Amino acid sequence: MLSQIQTTSSQTQLGIGAGIIAGAFWGLVFLAPELTPGFTPLQLSAGRYLAYGLVAAVLVARAWPRLRRTLSWADWRGLAWLSLLGNIVYYLFVAQAVQSGGVAMTSIVIGLLPLAVTLAGLREPGAVPLRRLAPSLVLGGAGLACISWDAAASSEGGSVLGLLCALGALVSWTIYAVVNRRWLARLKGVSGQEWSLLVGVVTGAQALLLALPAFQPGGATHTTSEWMQFLGVVTAVGIFCSVVGNALWNYASRALPMALMGQMIVFETVFASLYGFLWEARWPNAWEAAALVLLLAGVASCAAAHRN
């Protein structure tokens, strides 16, 4: 019994570590537009997912014969839906939300992902009672309130369409996180990394549809050096953020209860903020610092609730 408890504790610690590192990689996505000025978000997304698909196809090639025998048609349909929800649909909602309502409003709504996934996992196996999660949810909500207040003070507000699209992005990725974890729990003979690579292959195929409008003739012209930088950035994002980051997230999804896993998404916001401060060569203001402290305290409180 003691050995089983120690094993479970070790798995939880490794899962938390994987979730933190995944957030560190995902946070790099927010630097991509700064490194590729002149390219549209649609082009960045299409390039990233095409790179993700190509790299994933190469990495999964050796295991392909076994996976082809292992996966059923239901599994492939699940992959298609997960790819749409977690990548294509999510991005399209975010892009439209930013264009219609602005970055500030969109980031505030998307920042609710940790709370949404945690609440969605209350009925999942291993979930703890809501009353034990209350301190974590209050701390996370307070952190998001600080971000909201700071963003609202420097923005003009968003349109109804922008708000609806941001909520659509929130819902789509929450569903992705919950459904993806359930698929990982059911699958036998398929590792989390292999599942992530298969999602990448399917997403890459779907990204071909994004590439058609993104790179249609008649758009903005770029120099050869700009195209080389663009290819380097989207390839790096595809490898580190999608291939490596998603594999770590799938490991965390199998190792952690849904409610605790949901809190791991906070680290994407934390690292994205830190990268942004470094890029802008400044310290966070009082509201930003308070938000980061509160968000991290919420994760710590959630982890403590699962240890008790």
ChimeraX commands (.cxc) that place a marker at each C-alpha (Angstrom):
marker #1 position 0.00,0.00,0.00 radius 0.5
marker #1 position 2.82,2.42,0.92 radius 0.5
marker #1 position 4.59,1.60,-2.34 radius 0.5
marker #1 position 1.39,2.31,-4.29 radius 0.5
marker #1 position 0.96,5.67,-2.54 radius 0.5
marker #1 position 4.58,6.61,-3.28 radius 0.5
marker #1 position 4.14,5.64,-6.94 radius 0.5
marker #1 position 0.99,7.75,-7.22 radius 0.5
marker #1 position 2.75,10.71,-5.58 radius 0.5
marker #1 position 5.69,10.35,-7.96 radius 0.5
marker #1 position 3.36,10.23,-10.97 radius 0.5
marker #1 position 1.59,13.37,-9.75 radius 0.5
marker #1 position 4.88,15.23,-9.36 radius 0.5
marker #1 position 6.05,14.16,-12.81 radius 0.5
marker #1 position 2.66,15.14,-14.26 radius 0.5
marker #1 position 2.87,18.59,-12.67 radius 0.5
marker #1 position 6.41,19.00,-14.01 radius 0.5
marker #1 position 5.28,17.99,-17.50 radius 0.5
marker #1 position 2.36,20.44,-17.32 radius 0.5
marker #1 position 4.67,23.29,-16.27 radius 0.5
marker #1 position 7.17,22.61,-19.09 radius 0.5
marker #1 position 4.32,22.31,-21.61 radius 0.5
marker #1 position 3.12,25.75,-20.51 radius 0.5
marker #1 position 6.65,27.10,-20.92 radius 0.5
marker #1 position 6.74,25.87,-24.52 radius 0.5
marker #1 position 3.19,27.03,-25.31 radius 0.5
marker #1 position 4.01,30.50,-24.01 radius 0.5
marker #1 position 6.54,30.86,-26.85 radius 0.5
marker #1 position 3.63,30.99,-29.33 radius 0.5
marker #1 position 2.93,34.57,-28.28 radius 0.5
marker #1 position 6.39,35.68,-29.41 radius 0.5
marker #1 position 5.92,34.36,-32.96 radius 0.5
marker #1 position 4.00,37.44,-34.25 radius 0.5
marker #1 position 6.72,39.71,-32.86 radius 0.5
marker #1 position 9.41,37.71,-34.67 radius 0.5
marker #1 position 7.54,37.70,-38.00 radius 0.5
marker #1 position 6.23,41.23,-38.62 radius 0.5
marker #1 position 4.21,41.59,-41.78 radius 0.5
marker #1 position 2.76,38.08,-41.73 radius 0.5
marker #1 position -0.90,37.62,-40.82 radius 0.5
marker #1 position -2.15,35.44,-37.94 radius 0.5
marker #1 position -3.75,33.14,-40.51 radius 0.5
marker #1 position -0.38,32.64,-42.21 radius 0.5
marker #1 position 1.32,32.00,-38.89 radius 0.5
marker #1 position -1.31,29.44,-37.91 radius 0.5
marker #1 position -1.25,27.66,-41.26 radius 0.5
marker #1 position 2.55,27.59,-41.23 radius 0.5
marker #1 position 2.70,26.31,-37.67 radius 0.5
marker #1 position 0.22,23.50,-38.21 radius 0.5
marker #1 position 1.75,22.48,-41.54 radius 0.5
marker #1 position 5.15,22.28,-39.82 radius 0.5
marker #1 position 3.56,20.36,-36.94 radius 0.5
marker #1 position 2.03,17.89,-39.38 radius 0.5
marker #1 position 5.23,17.35,-41.37 radius 0.5
marker #1 position 7.45,16.84,-38.31 radius 0.5
marker #1 position 4.85,14.62,-36.65 radius 0.5
marker #1 position 4.57,12.47,-39.79 radius 0.5
marker #1 position 8.35,11.91,-39.81 radius 0.5
marker #1 position 8.50,11.09,-36.09 radius 0.5
marker #1 position 5.54,8.70,-36.16 radius 0.5
marker #1 position 6.59,6.89,-39.35 radius 0.5
marker #1 position 8.39,4.04,-37.56 radius 0.5
marker #1 position 5.39,3.27,-35.36 radius 0.5
marker #1 position 2.88,3.75,-38.18 radius 0.5
marker #1 position 2.36,0.04,-39.09 radius 0.5
marker #1 position 1.58,-0.84,-35.46 radius 0.5
marker #1 position -0.63,2.22,-34.90 radius 0.5
marker #1 position -2.56,1.52,-38.09 radius 0.5
marker #1 position -3.42,-1.94,-36.77 radius 0.5
marker #1 position -4.17,-0.65,-33.28 radius 0.5
marker #1 position -6.45,2.30,-34.04 radius 0.5
marker #1 position -10.05,1.83,-35.05 radius 0.5
marker #1 position -12.16,4.06,-37.29 radius 0.5
marker #1 position -13.69,5.51,-34.11 radius 0.5
marker #1 position -10.18,6.48,-32.96 radius 0.5
marker #1 position -9.49,8.22,-36.27 radius 0.5
marker #1 position -12.76,10.11,-36.04 radius 0.5
marker #1 position -11.77,11.15,-32.54 radius 0.5
marker #1 position -8.43,12.38,-33.85 radius 0.5
marker #1 position -10.16,14.42,-36.54 radius 0.5
marker #1 position -12.50,16.09,-34.05 radius 0.5
marker #1 position -9.72,16.74,-31.53 radius 0.5
marker #1 position -7.56,18.30,-34.23 radius 0.5
marker #1 position -10.41,20.57,-35.29 radius 0.5
marker #1 position -11.40,21.58,-31.76 radius 0.5
marker #1 position -7.97,21.96,-30.20 radius 0.5
marker #1 position -6.19,23.57,-33.13 radius 0.5
marker #1 position -8.12,24.71,-36.20 radius 0.5
marker #1 position -11.48,25.80,-34.71 radius 0.5
marker #1 position -9.84,27.21,-31.59 radius 0.5
marker #1 position -7.46,29.35,-33.63 radius 0.5
marker #1 position -10.14,30.60,-36.01 radius 0.5
marker #1 position -12.27,31.72,-33.07 radius 0.5
marker #1 position -9.27,33.45,-31.47 radius 0.5
marker #1 position -8.25,35.19,-34.71 radius 0.5
marker #1 position -11.76,36.52,-35.31 radius 0.5
marker #1 position -12.11,37.54,-31.66 radius 0.5
marker #1 position -8.87,39.54,-31.82 radius 0.5
marker #1 position -9.90,41.23,-35.07 radius 0.5
marker #1 position -13.40,42.10,-33.83 radius 0.5
marker #1 position -12.88,42.75,-30.13 radius 0.5
marker #1 position -9.17,43.30,-29.60 radius 0.5
marker #1 position -6.35,41.41,-27.92 radius 0.5
marker #1 position -7.20,42.56,-24.38 radius 0.5
marker #1 position -10.78,41.31,-24.37 radius 0.5
marker #1 position -9.79,38.03,-26.04 radius 0.5
marker #1 position -6.96,37.32,-23.62 radius 0.5
marker #1 position -9.24,37.98,-20.65 radius 0.5
marker #1 position -11.80,35.43,-21.84 radius 0.5
marker #1 position -9.19,32.84,-22.85 radius 0.5
marker #1 position -7.59,33.34,-19.44 radius 0.5
marker #1 position -10.64,31.59,-17.97 radius 0.5
marker #1 position -9.45,28.24,-19.41 radius 0.5
marker #1 position -7.92,26.93,-16.15 radius 0.5
marker #1 position -11.16,27.59,-14.27 radius 0.5
marker #1 position -13.29,26.15,-17.09 radius 0.5
marker #1 position -11.28,22.92,-17.38 radius 0.5
marker #1 position -11.11,22.51,-13.60 radius 0.5
marker #1 position -14.88,22.87,-13.26 radius 0.5
marker #1 position -15.44,20.55,-16.23 radius 0.5
marker #1 position -13.38,17.89,-14.46 radius 0.5
marker #1 position -15.32,17.87,-11.18 radius 0.5
marker #1 position -17.16,14.67,-12.18 radius 0.5
marker #1 position -14.07,12.95,-13.58 radius 0.5
marker #1 position -12.32,10.08,-11.71 radius 0.5
marker #1 position -9.93,11.38,-9.09 radius 0.5
marker #1 position -11.65,14.76,-8.77 radius 0.5
marker #1 position -11.88,16.31,-5.33 radius 0.5
marker #1 position -15.00,18.00,-3.91 radius 0.5
marker #1 position -15.72,21.54,-5.03 radius 0.5
marker #1 position -15.39,22.89,-1.48 radius 0.5
marker #1 position -11.73,21.79,-1.40 radius 0.5
marker #1 position -11.12,23.49,-4.74 radius 0.5
marker #1 position -12.81,26.72,-3.64 radius 0.5
marker #1 position -9.59,28.46,-2.44 radius 0.5
marker #1 position -7.86,27.63,-5.74 radius 0.5
marker #1 position -10.80,28.92,-7.78 radius 0.5
marker #1 position -11.03,32.11,-5.70 radius 0.5
marker #1 position -7.29,32.79,-6.09 radius 0.5
marker #1 position -7.42,32.09,-9.82 radius 0.5
marker #1 position -10.49,34.27,-10.23 radius 0.5
marker #1 position -8.80,37.09,-8.32 radius 0.5
marker #1 position -5.75,36.83,-10.59 radius 0.5
marker #1 position -7.91,36.99,-13.67 radius 0.5
marker #1 position -9.77,39.96,-12.18 radius 0.5
marker #1 position -6.45,41.80,-11.86 radius 0.5
marker #1 position -5.65,41.08,-15.51 radius 0.5
marker #1 position -9.15,42.13,-16.53 radius 0.5
marker #1 position -8.95,45.40,-14.62 radius 0.5
marker #1 position -5.56,46.25,-16.08 radius 0.5
marker #1 position -6.63,45.34,-19.62 radius 0.5
marker #1 position -9.96,47.19,-19.34 radius 0.5
marker #1 position -8.17,50.33,-18.19 radius 0.5
marker #1 position -6.16,50.39,-21.43 radius 0.5
marker #1 position -8.73,49.17,-23.98 radius 0.5
marker #1 position -11.86,50.47,-25.60 radius 0.5
marker #1 position -13.90,47.30,-25.21 radius 0.5
marker #1 position -14.87,44.69,-27.77 radius 0.5
marker #1 position -17.78,44.02,-30.02 radius 0.5
marker #1 position -20.48,41.43,-29.44 radius 0.5
marker #1 position -19.05,39.32,-32.27 radius 0.5
marker #1 position -15.58,39.44,-30.72 radius 0.5
marker #1 position -16.93,38.39,-27.33 radius 0.5
marker #1 position -18.92,35.50,-28.83 radius 0.5
marker #1 position -15.88,34.27,-30.76 radius 0.5
marker #1 position -13.68,34.45,-27.64 radius 0.5
marker #1 position -16.29,32.42,-25.75 radius 0.5
marker #1 position -16.34,29.97,-28.66 radius 0.5
marker #1 position -12.55,29.56,-28.33 radius 0.5
marker #1 position -12.91,29.03,-24.60 radius 0.5
marker #1 position -15.58,26.36,-25.09 radius 0.5
marker #1 position -13.74,24.58,-27.91 radius 0.5
marker #1 position -10.47,24.19,-26.00 radius 0.5
marker #1 position -12.25,23.19,-22.79 radius 0.5
marker #1 position -14.03,20.43,-24.69 radius 0.5
marker #1 position -10.72,19.45,-26.31 radius 0.5
marker #1 position -8.97,19.13,-22.93 radius 0.5
marker #1 position -11.76,16.98,-21.46 radius 0.5
marker #1 position -12.32,14.75,-24.50 radius 0.5
marker #1 position -8.59,14.35,-25.19 radius 0.5
marker #1 position -8.00,13.10,-21.65 radius 0.5
marker #1 position -10.84,10.57,-22.01 radius 0.5
marker #1 position -9.36,9.24,-25.26 radius 0.5
marker #1 position -5.95,8.89,-23.62 radius 0.5
marker #1 position -7.52,6.98,-20.71 radius 0.5
marker #1 position -9.23,4.54,-23.10 radius 0.5
marker #1 position -6.40,3.92,-25.54 radius 0.5
marker #1 position -4.32,0.79,-25.15 radius 0.5
marker #1 position -0.99,0.38,-26.87 radius 0.5
marker #1 position -0.73,4.06,-27.84 radius 0.5
marker #1 position 1.50,6.40,-25.82 radius 0.5
marker #1 position 0.67,10.02,-25.12 radius 0.5
marker #1 position 3.48,11.12,-27.43 radius 0.5
marker #1 position 2.21,8.90,-30.27 radius 0.5
marker #1 position -1.31,10.26,-29.82 radius 0.5
marker #1 position 0.07,13.82,-29.95 radius 0.5
marker #1 position 1.94,13.00,-33.16 radius 0.5
marker #1 position -1.18,11.52,-34.72 radius 0.5
marker #1 position -3.11,14.66,-33.80 radius 0.5
marker #1 position -0.31,16.57,-35.50 radius 0.5
marker #1 position -0.57,14.54,-38.69 radius 0.5
marker #1 position -4.32,15.06,-38.89 radius 0.5
marker #1 position -3.99,18.76,-38.01 radius 0.5
marker #1 position -1.38,19.16,-40.73 radius 0.5
marker #1 position -3.78,17.70,-43.27 radius 0.5
marker #1 position -6.53,20.05,-42.08 radius 0.5
marker #1 position -4.09,22.99,-42.20 radius 0.5
marker #1 position -3.93,22.59,-45.96 radius 0.5
marker #1 position -7.40,24.16,-45.98 radius 0.5
marker #1 position -6.03,27.13,-44.02 radius 0.5
marker #1 position -3.06,27.45,-46.36 radius 0.5
marker #1 position -5.25,28.12,-49.40 radius 0.5
marker #1 position -6.66,31.46,-48.19 radius 0.5
marker #1 position -3.55,32.29,-46.13 radius 0.5
marker #1 position -1.09,32.19,-49.01 radius 0.5
marker #1 position -3.28,33.07,-51.96 radius 0.5
marker #1 position -1.64,35.13,-54.74 radius 0.5
marker #1 position -2.04,38.89,-54.55 radius 0.5
marker #1 position -1.26,39.23,-50.86 radius 0.5
marker #1 position 1.56,41.19,-49.24 radius 0.5
marker #1 position 4.98,40.62,-50.74 radius 0.5
marker #1 position 8.01,39.60,-48.65 radius 0.5
marker #1 position 11.73,39.35,-49.26 radius 0.5
marker #1 position 13.59,36.04,-49.32 radius 0.5
marker #1 position 15.13,36.74,-45.90 radius 0.5
marker #1 position 11.66,37.47,-44.46 radius 0.5
marker #1 position 10.33,34.20,-45.83 radius 0.5
marker #1 position 13.33,32.31,-44.40 radius 0.5
marker #1 position 12.74,33.88,-40.99 radius 0.5
marker #1 position 9.04,33.04,-41.22 radius 0.5
marker #1 position 9.81,29.41,-42.08 radius 0.5
marker #1 position 12.30,29.20,-39.21 radius 0.5
marker #1 position 9.85,30.62,-36.68 radius 0.5
marker #1 position 6.84,28.49,-37.68 radius 0.5
marker #1 position 9.02,25.37,-37.80 radius 0.5
marker #1 position 10.41,26.07,-34.34 radius 0.5
marker #1 position 6.91,26.76,-33.00 radius 0.5
marker #1 position 5.61,23.61,-34.68 radius 0.5
marker #1 position 8.35,21.47,-33.10 radius 0.5
marker #1 position 8.68,22.94,-29.62 radius 0.5
marker #1 position 5.16,24.21,-28.97 radius 0.5
marker #1 position 3.13,21.57,-30.81 radius 0.5
marker #1 position 5.20,18.37,-30.97 radius 0.5
marker #1 position 7.08,18.63,-27.66 radius 0.5
marker #1 position 4.54,20.76,-25.77 radius 0.5
marker #1 position 1.56,18.59,-26.72 radius 0.5
marker #1 position 3.43,15.38,-25.87 radius 0.5
marker #1 position 4.18,16.76,-22.40 radius 0.5
marker #1 position 0.55,17.85,-22.04 radius 0.5
marker #1 position -0.67,14.34,-22.93 radius 0.5
marker #1 position 1.66,12.87,-20.30 radius 0.5
marker #1 position 0.23,15.29,-17.74 radius 0.5
marker #1 position -3.30,14.39,-18.89 radius 0.5
marker #1 position -2.70,10.74,-18.03 radius 0.5
marker #1 position -0.86,11.39,-14.78 radius 0.5
marker #1 position -3.09,14.03,-13.19 radius 0.5
marker #1 position -6.76,14.30,-12.22 radius 0.5
marker #1 position -8.74,16.54,-14.57 radius 0.5
marker #1 position -9.21,19.32,-11.99 radius 0.5
marker #1 position -5.47,19.54,-11.29 radius 0.5
marker #1 position -4.60,19.21,-14.97 radius 0.5
marker #1 position -6.84,22.18,-15.73 radius 0.5
marker #1 position -4.76,24.35,-13.41 radius 0.5
marker #1 position -1.63,23.52,-15.40 radius 0.5
marker #1 position -2.92,25.71,-18.25 radius 0.5
marker #1 position -2.13,28.69,-16.01 radius 0.5
marker #1 position 1.54,28.24,-16.82 radius 0.5
marker #1 position 0.94,29.11,-20.47 radius 0.5
marker #1 position -0.32,32.52,-19.32 radius 0.5
marker #1 position 2.50,32.88,-16.77 radius 0.5
marker #1 position 5.31,32.06,-19.20 radius 0.5
marker #1 position 3.75,34.05,-22.03 radius 0.5
marker #1 position 3.69,37.07,-19.69 radius 0.5
marker #1 position 7.30,36.53,-18.63 radius 0.5
marker #1 position 8.45,36.23,-22.25 radius 0.5
marker #1 position 6.53,39.39,-23.06 radius 0.5
marker #1 position 8.19,41.32,-20.24 radius 0.5
marker #1 position 11.62,40.14,-21.39 radius 0.5
marker #1 position 10.84,41.06,-25.00 radius 0.5
marker #1 position 9.65,44.53,-23.98 radius 0.5
marker #1 position 12.57,44.87,-21.53 radius 0.5
marker #1 position 10.38,45.97,-18.64 radius 0.5
marker #1 position 9.12,44.83,-15.26 radius 0.5
marker #1 position 5.43,43.93,-14.78 radius 0.5
marker #1 position 3.22,46.66,-13.38 radius 0.5
marker #1 position 1.45,46.23,-10.04 radius 0.5
marker #1 position -1.71,44.65,-11.53 radius 0.5
marker #1 position 0.28,42.25,-13.72 radius 0.5
marker #1 position 2.52,41.19,-10.82 radius 0.5
marker #1 position -0.47,40.65,-8.53 radius 0.5
marker #1 position -2.22,38.58,-11.21 radius 0.5
marker #1 position 0.78,36.28,-11.69 radius 0.5
marker #1 position 1.21,35.77,-7.94 radius 0.5
marker #1 position -2.49,34.97,-7.48 radius 0.5
marker #1 position -2.57,32.58,-10.45 radius 0.5
marker #1 position 0.47,30.68,-9.15 radius 0.5
marker #1 position -1.04,30.58,-5.65 radius 0.5
marker #1 position -4.20,29.10,-7.14 radius 0.5
marker #1 position -2.22,26.28,-8.76 radius 0.5
marker #1 position -0.36,25.61,-5.51 radius 0.5
marker #1 position -3.66,25.52,-3.61 radius 0.5
marker #1 position -5.18,23.10,-6.15 radius 0.5
marker #1 position -2.14,20.81,-5.90 radius 0.5
marker #1 position -2.40,20.86,-2.09 radius 0.5
marker #1 position -6.10,19.95,-2.30 radius 0.5
marker #1 position -5.18,16.83,-4.30 radius 0.5
marker #1 position -2.48,15.79,-1.84 radius 0.5
marker #1 position -4.81,15.83,1.18 radius 0.5
marker link #1:1,2 radius 0.2
marker link #1:2,3 radius 0.2
marker link #1:3,4 radius 0.2
marker link #1:4,5 radius 0.2
marker link #1:5,6 radius 0.2
marker link #1:6,7 radius 0.2
marker link #1:7,8 radius 0.2
marker link #1:8,9 radius 0.2
marker link #1:9,10 radius 0.2
marker link #1:10,11 radius 0.2
marker link #1:11,12 radius 0.2
marker link #1:12,13 radius 0.2
marker link #1:13,14 radius 0.2
marker link #1:14,15 radius 0.2
marker link #1:15,16 radius 0.2
marker link #1:16,17 radius 0.2
marker link #1:17,18 radius 0.2
marker link #1:18,19 radius 0.2
marker link #1:19,20 radius 0.2
marker link #1:20,21 radius 0.2
marker link #1:21,22 radius 0.2
marker link #1:22,23 radius 0.2
marker link #1:23,24 radius 0.2
marker link #1:24,25 radius 0.2
marker link #1:25,26 radius 0.2
marker link #1:26,27 radius 0.2
marker link #1:27,28 radius 0.2
marker link #1:28,29 radius 0.2
marker link #1:29,30 radius 0.2
marker link #1:30,31 radius 0.2
marker link #1:31,32 radius 0.2
marker link #1:32,33 radius 0.2
marker link #1:33,34 radius 0.2
marker link #1:34,35 radius 0.2
marker link #1:35,36 radius 0.2
marker link #1:36,37 radius 0.2
marker link #1:37,38 radius 0.2
marker link #1:38,39 radius 0.2
marker link #1:39,40 radius 0.2
marker link #1:40,41 radius 0.2
marker link #1:41,42 radius 0.2
marker link #1:42,43 radius 0.2
marker link #1:43,44 radius 0.2
marker link #1:44,45 radius 0.2
marker link #1:45,46 radius 0.2
marker link #1:46,47 radius 0.2
marker link #1:47,48 radius 0.2
marker link #1:48,49 radius 0.2
marker link #1:49,50 radius 0.2
marker link #1:50,51 radius 0.2
marker link #1:51,52 radius 0.2
marker link #1:52,53 radius 0.2
marker link #1:53,54 radius 0.2
marker link #1:54,55 radius 0.2
marker link #1:55,56 radius 0.2
marker link #1:56,57 radius 0.2
marker link #1:57,58 radius 0.2
marker link #1:58,59 radius 0.2
marker link #1:59,60 radius 0.2
marker link #1:60,61 radius 0.2
marker link #1:61,62 radius 0.2
marker link #1:62,63 radius 0.2
marker link #1:63,64 radius 0.2
marker link #1:64,65 radius 0.2
marker link #1:65,66 radius 0.2
marker link #1:66,67 radius 0.2
marker link #1:67,68 radius 0.2
marker link #1:68,69 radius 0.2
marker link #1:69,70 radius 0.2
marker link #1:70,71 radius 0.2
marker link #1:71,72 radius 0.2
marker link #1:72,73 radius 0.2
marker link #1:73,74 radius 0.2
marker link #1:74,75 radius 0.2
marker link #1:75,76 radius 0.2
marker link #1:76,77 radius 0.2
marker link #1:77,78 radius 0.2
marker link #1:78,79 radius 0.2
marker link #1:79,80 radius 0.2
marker link #1:80,81 radius 0.2
marker link #1:81,82 radius 0.2
marker link #1:82,83 radius 0.2
marker link #1:83,84 radius 0.2
marker link #1:84,85 radius 0.2
marker link #1:85,86 radius 0.2
marker link #1:86,87 radius 0.2
marker link #1:87,88 radius 0.2
marker link #1:88,89 radius 0.2
marker link #1:89,90 radius 0.2
marker link #1:90,91 radius 0.2
marker link #1:91,92 radius 0.2
marker link #1:92,93 radius 0.2
marker link #1:93,94 radius 0.2
marker link #1:94,95 radius 0.2
marker link #1:95,96 radius 0.2
marker link #1:96,97 radius 0.2
marker link #1:97,98 radius 0.2
marker link #1:98,99 radius 0.2
marker link #1:99,100 radius 0.2
marker link #1:100,101 radius 0.2
marker link #1:101,102 radius 0.2
marker link #1:102,103 radius 0.2
marker link #1:103,104 radius 0.2
marker link #1:104,105 radius 0.2
marker link #1:105,106 radius 0.2
marker link #1:106,107 radius 0.2
marker link #1:107,108 radius 0.2
marker link #1:108,109 radius 0.2
marker link #1:109,110 radius 0.2
marker link #1:110,111 radius 0.2
marker link #1:111,112 radius 0.2
marker link #1:112,113 radius 0.2
marker link #1:113,114 radius 0.2
marker link #1:114,115 radius 0.2
marker link #1:115,116 radius 0.2
marker link #1:116,117 radius 0.2
marker link #1:117,118 radius 0.2
marker link #1:118,119 radius 0.2
marker link #1:119,120 radius 0.2
marker link #1:120,121 radius 0.2
marker link #1:121,122 radius 0.2
marker link #1:122,123 radius 0.2
marker link #1:123,124 radius 0.2
marker link #1:124,125 radius 0.2
marker link #1:125,126 radius 0.2
marker link #1:126,127 radius 0.2
marker link #1:127,128 radius 0.2
marker link #1:128,129 radius 0.2
marker link #1:129,130 radius 0.2
marker link #1:130,131 radius 0.2
marker link #1:131,132 radius 0.2
marker link #1:132,133 radius 0.2
marker link #1:133,134 radius 0.2
marker link #1:134,135 radius 0.2
marker link #1:135,136 radius 0.2
marker link #1:136,137 radius 0.2
marker link #1:137,138 radius 0.2
marker link #1:138,139 radius 0.2
marker link #1:139,140 radius 0.2
marker link #1:140,141 radius 0.2
marker link #1:141,142 radius 0.2
marker link #1:142,143 radius 0.2
marker link #1:143,144 radius 0.2
marker link #1:144,145 radius 0.2
marker link #1:145,146 radius 0.2
marker link #1:146,147 radius 0.2
marker link #1:147,148 radius 0.2
marker link #1:148,149 radius 0.2
marker link #1:149,150 radius 0.2
marker link #1:150,151 radius 0.2
marker link #1:151,152 radius 0.2
marker link #1:152,153 radius 0.2
marker link #1:153,154 radius 0.2
marker link #1:154,155 radius 0.2
marker link #1:155,156 radius 0.2
marker link #1:156,157 radius 0.2
marker link #1:157,158 radius 0.2
marker link #1:158,159 radius 0.2
marker link #1:159,160 radius 0.2
marker link #1:160,161 radius 0.2
marker link #1:161,162 radius 0.2
marker link #1:162,163 radius 0.2
marker link #1:163,164 radius 0.2
marker link #1:164,165 radius 0.2
marker link #1:165,166 radius 0.2
marker link #1:166,167 radius 0.2
marker link #1:167,168 radius 0.2
marker link #1:168,169 radius 0.2
marker link #1:169,170 radius 0.2
marker link #1:170,171 radius 0.2
marker link #1:171,172 radius 0.2
marker link #1:172,173 radius 0.2
marker link #1:173,174 radius 0.2
marker link #1:174,175 radius 0.2
marker link #1:175,176 radius 0.2
marker link #1:176,177 radius 0.2
marker link #1:177,178 radius 0.2
marker link #1:178,179 radius 0.2
marker link #1:179,180 radius 0.2
marker link #1:180,181 radius 0.2
marker link #1:181,182 radius 0.2
marker link #1:182,183 radius 0.2
marker link #1:183,184 radius 0.2
marker link #1:184,185 radius 0.2
marker link #1:185,186 radius 0.2
marker link #1:186,187 radius 0.2
marker link #1:187,188 radius 0.2
marker link #1:188,189 radius 0.2
marker link #1:189,190 radius 0.2
marker link #1:190,191 radius 0.2
marker link #1:191,192 radius 0.2
marker link #1:192,193 radius 0.2
marker link #1:193,194 radius 0.2
marker link #1:194,195 radius 0.2
marker link #1:195,196 radius 0.2
marker link #1:196,197 radius 0.2
marker link #1:197,198 radius 0.2
marker link #1:198,199 radius 0.2
marker link #1:199,200 radius 0.2
marker link #1:200,201 radius 0.2
marker link #1:201,202 radius 0.2
marker link #1:202,203 radius 0.2
marker link #1:203,204 radius 0.2
marker link #1:204,205 radius 0.2
marker link #1:205,206 radius 0.2
marker link #1:206,207 radius 0.2
marker link #1:207,208 radius 0.2
marker link #1:208,209 radius 0.2
marker link #1:209,210 radius 0.2
marker link #1:210,211 radius 0.2
marker link #1:211,212 radius 0.2
marker link #1:212,213 radius 0.2
marker link #1:213,214 radius 0.2
marker link #1:214,215 radius 0.2
marker link #1:215,216 radius 0.2
marker link #1:216,217 radius 0.2
marker link #1:217,218 radius 0.2
marker link #1:218,219 radius 0.2
marker link #1:219,220 radius 0.2
marker link #1:220,221 radius 0.2
marker link #1:221,222 radius 0.2
marker link #1:222,223 radius 0.2
marker link #1:223,224 radius 0.2
marker link #1:224,225 radius 0.2
marker link #1:225,226 radius 0.2
marker link #1:226,227 radius 0.2
marker link #1:227,228 radius 0.2
marker link #1:228,229 radius 0.2
marker link #1:229,230 radius 0.2
marker link #1:230,231 radius 0.2
marker link #1:231,232 radius 0.2
marker link #1:232,233 radius 0.2
marker link #1:233,234 radius 0.2
marker link #1:234,235 radius 0.2
marker link #1:235,236 radius 0.2
marker link #1:236,237 radius 0.2
marker link #1:237,238 radius 0.2
marker link #1:238,239 radius 0.2
marker link #1:239,240 radius 0.2
marker link #1:240,241 radius 0.2
marker link #1:241,242 radius 0.2
marker link #1:242,243 radius 0.2
marker link #1:243,244 radius 0.2
marker link #1:244,245 radius 0.2
marker link #1:245,246 radius 0.2
marker link #1:246,247 radius 0.2
marker link #1:247,248 radius 0.2
marker link #1:248,249 radius 0.2
marker link #1:249,250 radius 0.2
marker link #1:250,251 radius 0.2
marker link #1:251,252 radius 0.2
marker link #1:252,253 radius 0.2
marker link #1:253,254 radius 0.2
marker link #1:254,255 radius 0.2
marker link #1:255,256 radius 0.2
marker link #1:256,257 radius 0.2
marker link #1:257,258 radius 0.2
marker link #1:258,259 radius 0.2
marker link #1:259,260 radius 0.2
marker link #1:260,261 radius 0.2
marker link #1:261,262 radius 0.2
marker link #1:262,263 radius 0.2
marker link #1:263,264 radius 0.2
marker link #1:264,265 radius 0.2
marker link #1:265,266 radius 0.2
marker link #1:266,267 radius 0.2
marker link #1:267,268 radius 0.2
marker link #1:268,269 radius 0.2
marker link #1:269,270 radius 0.2
marker link #1:270,271 radius 0.2
marker link #1:271,272 radius 0.2
marker link #1:272,273 radius 0.2
marker link #1:273,274 radius 0.2
marker link #1:274,275 radius 0.2
marker link #1:275,276 radius 0.2
marker link #1:276,277 radius 0.2
marker link #1:277,278 radius 0.2
marker link #1:278,279 radius 0.2
marker link #1:279,280 radius 0.2
marker link #1:280,281 radius 0.2
marker link #1:281,282 radius 0.2
marker link #1:282,283 radius 0.2
marker link #1:283,284 radius 0.2
marker link #1:284,285 radius 0.2
marker link #1:285,286 radius 0.2
marker link #1:286,287 radius 0.2
marker link #1:287,288 radius 0.2
marker link #1:288,289 radius 0.2
marker link #1:289,290 radius 0.2
marker link #1:290,291 radius 0.2
marker link #1:291,292 radius 0.2
marker link #1:292,293 radius 0.2
marker link #1:293,294 radius 0.2
marker link #1:294,295 radius 0.2
marker link #1:295,296 radius 0.2
marker link #1:296,297 radius 0.2
marker link #1:297,298 radius 0.2
marker link #1:298,299 radius 0.2
marker link #1:299,300 radius 0.2
marker link #1:300,301 radius 0.2
marker link #1:301,302 radius 0.2
marker link #1:302,303 radius 0.2
marker link #1:303,304 radius 0.2
marker link #1:304,305 radius 0.2
marker link #1:305,306 radius 0.2
marker link #1:306,307 radius 0.2
marker link #1:307,308 radius 0.2
view
